[in-house]
């Protein structure tokens, strides 16, 4: 089985570590994490990713310019945004800019796993989250 | 001036007038009598003067007669006359006639002892014997002369007589004779024979004499003198026609209409008797003036030598009016002046009186006007007072006056009602101590005394306990200055009930507190959330790798547990701060309840709690997010579970209330209930009766927030074990407006939607307020604790009997 590449983008290094460890136990994901946009872009350029879990605050800078970059760099990538409770408009915007799904932080890792699984990403397939 | 006073005034005026007239009369009378007296005096004086004149005239007449007699005697003593020698007496006569003429002797005659005229000498010449007996001498002459007793005397043997009675009675003469005796010697007659030789007669021209003497007499202006003789003949009168006439007759003849009684009387009884006096009489004319004329007369006799007391009477008369005229003039002038003065005085008095009358009328008028004015002002004042009184009385503020010691002087209706009395008069005189607690009264009184002493008003906000209720008042004390004094005895107080404001303020403060708390919480929560998430995440990871049962596993579990606790708090805080993720606008309550029931069923069973649901069919949807409402329900259920340690009955009921367009949800348990003193606080944030660490104390307050956010209300009724062991428990009633109901804004604390109520100013229980509101809005039928209890009891009968 092909392991999918997952990029975790969050300013908080520990969250990246956490999500990466959580997903990697599922054995079908290979996780990388970046803490800022430049690093993320560098990684995206470097290799293809299937999934990116991005923190909303990074995602939304410059009117979601990063999202466009991501789409350019990795067309067909699934973008999942992680947002806090109060960032509803941004969630909506992110979705409209092409984010596949969103989750509310903090999220227990078990639920994260479940959500990602439900996304049923099969290397560039896109199903809307429930 | 009323009629009575007018009457009196008229009487007074009349009396004064009468008295004045009387006085005037008296004055007049006095004046007149004085005048008359003066006149009398003047008359007398004048008459005296006239008398003097008359007397002088009379004496002059006498003197003239005496002169004539002297002449007679002188001549008689001449031998020429005695012896009547023609040669001698001729020359003599020629030379002496002018002399004699000067003495008014008009004729001398020598008559011999036989009565024959020897010679006559008069203005016609000298007549001698050879004229013959010219006049038959009156025998009386001779007989008198022949009387030796008369030797040496002279006399007028007859009275004055007209010279020629037939021709002219006015020509009067008087004969004076003296017996002649040949007593003298001369050249021819060397020896005196002393024989009676007849007599010697001189005839006085009376007219001339009297003309000389009398006519110049002027008495006053036109007064004159006339002379009468003993026989009543006018010997002299300025009215020349009178001369020689009978005085008694001639007047009447002249003016037959008048009566001359007076003058006749005077003449007859006085003058002819030789009296000397003065008097008055009325004459018919005076000079040229015809008419009754009153005259003053002074008369005196002139004695003529005669054998029988022959007298002439000289009268000096003057018309009274001449004398009195001037006097009268003076007196009239005086009387006139007096009259004028009196008149002026009277006039002045009348004017003064009139002015007084007018003045008093004007004053009266003024007084009436002023009285009207005063009455009008009084009415206006009354009206104004009434207006202000009604203002004060109807005011919603307390308006009162107090003295320094706290005795109420006046109070308006509102105040008496507040203090529990029916009328404001009942408050007067009462002491403030009677109505307020001691400390509060003391506090106010010290402020009042300050106000009194300083003379400046003060404002204060203070709380009062009146009749077991709490009120907040904003009071303005104003000193009432008594006139002229610096210190006030009383203060005016206006107190505004600000209880509602205070409670609203408190609510607002609470809201702000809550809001800031919320904001703070939100911030903090966020800050904590992240690390917390990471913590829990790694914890989870670790737990996956640990074997359950190992110490590591247990320790990790402990860590997880507490981490979750923190999360719970955070969530609660975030919910509390209204940061929510609701997505639904309306939901079905029954579905929500059923959903939550499925969640808690297991827990309920575990805790030996029987669940009874009574969900009305076909409930309309209500405003709200089902998740949030479920959170509320969960919270209530958890509370009930906590309250029913050992078991109990939990019942959930839903009802549609069409009257209110609301759905009611009742959560009722049979736990140990909520103490009365806690009832007001249960919806306060962080209020909990649970042990530390067991609960956050936010559950009910969050629930309250959620329900009210949707425009609903949540209330609680409870009965504790202590109060009623058999019926203890709590019932929470949630009411939510249905979909489509034009809901009023939720009664969130801090919004001024609920009408202000005069409730005690404690930490207001919003639910009670809301419930009050709902109660007021319509007659509601609520399933009370009672009913719930009944339901519970019924349920109990069917279910297990539980005691807590």
Interface residues (C-beta under 8 A of the other chain):
Chain A: X12 X14 X15 X18 X19 X21 X22 X25 X84 X85 X86 X88 X104 X105 X106 X107 X108 X109 X110
Chain B: X526 X529 X530 X532 X533 X534 X536 X537 X538 X540 X541 X544 X567 X574 X579 X580 X581
